[in-house]
Amino acid sequence: MDGLLHQPANWERVQIMMRDFVRYPGIQEYWGFRRHWFPADMQKILDTLIQEAGKAAPSLYPVPSA
């Protein structure tokens, strides 16, 4: 398993999932309380993803249109 995330295709998939998760307000709130648990490089990655996500609605479980 060591080094799996260093493979570009795997890291790209993880980023796609993370981009979607960080759109949820609850995840953003959790991150505000717990970011200090993570190393600085991970904090920077998630802070950037959250900033890029802004207030966009999550797409993982979209609300069906009526």
N, C-alpha and C positions, 0 to 999 in steps of 0.2 A: 504493500500500500504506500510505502514511503515514496514521495515524489510524484504521486498521481496528479495532484493539482498543478504541478509544474508543467504538465503536458497541456499545450494551448487549447486543444479541443475540450478537455475536461474543465479547465478553468473557465472557459467561455460559457459552458453549460451552468456552472455554479453561479456565475455572475448573472445570467439570465434569471435564474430562480431568485437570487438575492434581490435583483432589481424589482421583481414583482412583490416579494415579501415586504420590502421596506416601504412600499406604498401604503400599507395598512397603518392607520393612526396608532393602534395598539403596539405595533412593532416599533414605531418611531418613539413612542413614549417609553417603552422598555429600554430601548437603546440609550435614551437620555439618562436613565437611572443606572445602567449597567455597563456603559462603554468602558469604564475604568478597569473592568475585568479583562480586557483584551489588549494585546500589544499595540503599540503606536501605529504600526503599518496597517493592522486590521482596522483600527479606529479611522484612519484616513480613508481606507477603501469604503467602509460603510458610510462615513460622513459624506463622501462624494456621491455615493449612490442615492442617499436620502435627499441630498440637495438637488440632484438631477431629477429625481422623481417628483419633487415638489408636492403638489396637491393632486396629482393625477390619480385617477381611480385604479385600484388593483385590477389586473386582468386574469389572475389565476382562477378566480371564481366569479366571473362576470354576472351581473344581474341581467336576467333575460329581458329583452324589450317586449312590451305588451303590444 
